[in-house]
Amino acid sequence: MADVKMCGLTRAEDARHAERSGASFLGAILAGGPRHLTVPEARQVLGTPRHGVRRVAVVGDQSAKEVIVLARELALDAVQLHGRRTPDEAVRIARSAGCEVWPVLRITGATLPVDAVTWGAVSGTLVLDAFVVGQLGGTGVALDWSALAEPVAALRKELPALRLVLAGGLRPENVAEAVRLLSPQVVDVSSGVESAPGVKDPVRVQQFVQAAHRAAEMSR
């Protein structure tokens, strides 16, 4: 089954609905933009640690120390790392914060960054997202999944245990195609299920989760 990460959450009721609908990961953005939350706001939206759903914060240019502090304050399951980072910094954050670290590879065209294997070996999880100048995510821009199929297969050959999180332009209408072409373990959606920035449409949330799960079952 392809797990679903519902990201860019700004309202506790949307997070509860996503969880009830079958999302496995709830994401809050602490990196600026129209869906930005403060730590207290993220705590209210994501809730406390619990069985059945994992809580992820998206961070940007905060220092490693700041990321560690907020991860501890929120008792996060994972931190999604944007911005300029090094593998050593990611290891430090994971160890000190006691949570997973998900580096984001921002992609243009049909090639993966040359350090993809290094990052994947360090973290065990990689997020693939579209590169858009001046924005970290939630852009609605999709990757060229067909063109990336071969590079992703090669990456998995190097790192068989890698968890792949696919983001960028996913919607209920196209997530099945993305799952068919790249077989990600997690599909990450934000703007594709919204009625306004940060406001999730409950019907589209359910449609997305159902489409992702159905596609994964069919691709077995």
C-alpha positions as CSV (number, residue, x, y, z in Angstrom):
1,M,0.0,0.0,0.0
2,A,1.2,3.5,-0.8
3,D,0.9,5.5,2.4
4,V,-0.4,9.0,2.3
5,K,1.2,12.1,3.8
6,M,-1.3,15.0,4.2
7,C,0.9,18.1,4.3
8,G,0.4,21.8,4.7
9,L,-2.2,21.3,7.4
10,T,-3.2,24.5,9.2
11,R,-6.4,23.4,11.0
12,A,-6.8,20.7,13.6
13,E,-10.1,19.6,12.0
14,D,-8.4,19.0,8.7
15,A,-5.8,16.9,10.4
16,R,-8.4,14.8,12.2
17,H,-10.3,14.3,8.9
18,A,-7.1,13.2,7.1
19,E,-6.4,10.7,9.9
20,R,-9.9,9.3,9.8
21,S,-9.7,9.0,6.0
22,G,-6.6,6.8,6.2
23,A,-3.6,9.2,5.9
24,S,-0.6,7.7,7.6
25,F,1.4,10.9,8.0
26,L,0.3,14.4,9.0
27,G,2.5,17.3,7.9
28,A,2.9,20.9,9.2
29,I,5.1,23.5,7.5
30,L,7.4,25.5,9.7
31,A,9.3,27.0,6.8
32,G,7.4,30.0,5.7
33,G,4.8,30.5,2.9
34,P,1.0,30.6,3.1
35,R,0.7,27.4,5.2
36,H,3.4,28.4,7.7
37,L,2.7,27.5,11.4
38,T,4.5,28.4,14.6
39,V,5.5,25.7,16.9
40,P,2.5,26.2,19.2
41,E,0.2,26.2,16.2
42,A,1.8,23.0,14.8
43,R,1.3,21.4,18.2
44,Q,-2.4,22.2,18.1
45,V,-2.8,20.9,14.5
46,L,-0.7,17.8,14.7
47,G,-1.7,16.8,18.2
48,T,0.2,14.5,20.5
49,P,2.1,11.3,19.5
50,R,-0.3,8.4,18.9
51,H,-0.6,5.0,17.3
52,G,-1.6,4.8,13.7
53,V,-0.4,8.1,12.4
54,R,3.0,9.8,12.3
55,R,3.6,13.5,12.6
56,V,6.1,15.4,10.3
57,A,7.3,19.0,10.3
58,V,8.7,20.6,7.2
59,V,11.6,22.9,8.0
60,G,13.6,25.3,5.8
61,D,16.6,27.4,6.7
62,Q,16.5,27.0,10.4
63,S,19.8,26.0,12.0
64,A,20.3,22.4,13.1
65,K,20.0,23.5,16.7
66,E,16.6,25.2,16.0
67,V,15.4,22.1,14.2
68,I,16.4,19.9,17.1
69,V,14.6,22.1,19.6
70,L,11.3,22.2,17.6
71,A,11.4,18.5,16.9
72,R,11.8,17.8,20.6
73,E,9.1,20.3,21.5
74,L,6.6,18.7,19.1
75,A,7.8,15.1,19.8
76,L,7.9,14.6,16.1
77,D,8.2,11.3,14.3
78,A,10.1,12.9,11.4
79,V,11.5,16.2,10.1
80,Q,11.4,17.0,6.4
81,L,14.6,18.9,5.6
82,H,14.6,21.6,3.0
83,G,17.3,24.3,2.6
84,R,21.0,23.9,2.5
85,R,22.0,20.9,4.5
86,T,24.8,18.4,4.8
87,P,24.5,14.6,5.5
88,D,26.5,15.1,8.7
89,E,24.0,17.7,9.8
90,A,21.1,15.4,9.0
91,V,22.7,12.6,11.2
92,R,23.2,15.1,14.0
93,I,19.5,16.2,13.9
94,A,18.2,12.6,13.8
95,R,20.3,11.6,16.8
96,S,19.7,14.6,18.9
97,A,16.0,15.0,18.1
98,G,15.2,11.3,18.3
99,C,13.2,11.3,15.1
100,E,13.6,10.4,11.4
101,V,15.1,12.9,9.0
102,W,13.7,13.1,5.5
103,P,16.0,15.1,3.1
104,V,14.2,16.7,0.1
105,L,15.7,16.4,-3.3
106,R,14.3,19.2,-5.5
107,I,14.4,18.0,-9.1
108,T,14.3,19.6,-12.5
109,G,14.1,17.5,-15.6
110,A,14.7,13.7,-15.6
111,T,17.8,13.3,-13.4
112,L,18.4,12.9,-9.7
113,P,21.0,14.9,-7.8
114,V,24.5,13.3,-7.9
115,D,24.4,13.0,-4.1
116,A,21.0,11.1,-4.0
117,V,22.7,7.8,-2.9
118,T,24.6,9.5,-0.2
119,W,21.6,11.2,1.2
120,G,19.5,8.0,0.9
121,A,22.2,6.0,2.7
122,V,22.3,8.5,5.6
123,S,18.6,8.9,6.1
124,G,16.8,5.8,4.7
125,T,14.1,8.1,3.3
126,L,14.2,10.6,0.4
127,V,11.5,13.1,-0.6
128,L,11.3,13.9,-4.4
129,D,9.8,17.2,-5.1
130,A,9.8,19.7,-8.0
131,F,12.2,22.5,-8.0
132,V,10.5,25.9,-8.2
133,V,12.6,29.1,-7.7
134,G,11.7,30.8,-4.4
135,Q,9.4,28.1,-3.1
136,L,10.0,25.0,-0.9
137,G,6.8,23.1,-1.8
138,G,3.1,23.2,-2.2
139,T,3.5,24.6,-5.7
140,G,1.3,22.2,-7.5
141,V,4.1,21.5,-10.0
142,A,4.5,17.8,-10.9
143,L,7.6,15.9,-11.7
144,D,8.1,14.0,-14.9
145,W,7.3,10.6,-13.4
146,S,7.8,8.7,-16.6
147,A,11.3,10.2,-17.2
148,L,12.3,9.6,-13.6
149,A,11.3,5.9,-13.6
150,E,14.8,4.7,-14.8
151,P,16.8,6.9,-12.4
152,V,14.6,6.0,-9.5
153,A,15.0,2.3,-10.3
154,A,18.8,2.7,-10.4
155,L,18.6,4.5,-7.0
156,R,16.6,1.6,-5.5
157,K,19.1,-0.9,-6.9
158,E,21.8,0.9,-4.9
159,L,19.6,1.3,-1.8
160,P,17.0,-1.6,-1.7
161,A,15.7,-0.5,1.7
162,L,15.1,3.1,0.7
163,R,11.7,4.7,1.5
164,L,10.7,7.0,-1.4
165,V,8.3,9.9,-0.6
166,L,6.9,11.4,-3.8
167,A,5.6,15.0,-3.7
168,G,4.9,17.7,-6.2
169,G,1.7,18.3,-8.1
170,L,-0.2,15.2,-6.9
171,R,-4.0,15.2,-7.0
172,P,-6.8,12.7,-6.7
173,E,-6.9,12.7,-10.5
174,N,-3.2,11.8,-11.1
175,V,-1.9,10.0,-8.1
176,A,-2.6,6.6,-9.5
177,E,-0.4,7.3,-12.5
178,A,2.4,8.5,-10.2
179,V,2.1,5.3,-8.1
180,R,2.1,3.1,-11.2
181,L,5.3,4.7,-12.7
182,L,7.4,5.2,-9.6
183,S,5.9,2.9,-6.9
184,P,6.6,5.3,-4.0
185,Q,6.1,4.1,-0.5
186,V,4.6,7.4,0.4
187,V,2.7,10.0,-1.7
188,D,2.8,13.5,-0.3
189,V,-0.1,16.0,-1.1
190,S,-0.9,19.5,0.0
191,S,-2.3,21.9,-2.6
192,G,-3.8,19.1,-4.6
193,V,-6.6,18.6,-2.1
194,E,-7.3,22.2,-1.1
195,S,-10.1,24.6,-1.5
196,A,-7.8,27.5,-0.4
197,P,-4.1,27.5,0.7
198,G,-4.0,25.5,3.9
199,V,-7.7,24.6,3.8
200,K,-8.3,21.0,2.9
201,D,-11.3,19.9,1.0
202,P,-12.7,16.9,2.9
203,V,-14.1,15.2,-0.3
204,R,-10.8,15.6,-2.2
205,V,-8.8,14.3,0.8
206,Q,-10.9,11.1,0.9
207,Q,-10.6,10.8,-2.9
208,F,-6.9,11.1,-2.8
209,V,-6.4,8.5,-0.1
210,Q,-8.7,6.1,-1.8
211,A,-7.0,6.6,-5.2
212,A,-3.5,6.1,-3.7
213,H,-4.4,3.0,-1.9
214,R,-6.3,1.5,-4.8
215,A,-3.4,2.2,-7.2
216,A,-0.9,0.5,-4.9
217,E,-3.1,-2.6,-4.6
218,M,-3.4,-2.8,-8.4
219,S,0.3,-2.4,-9.0
220,R,1.2,-5.4,-6.8
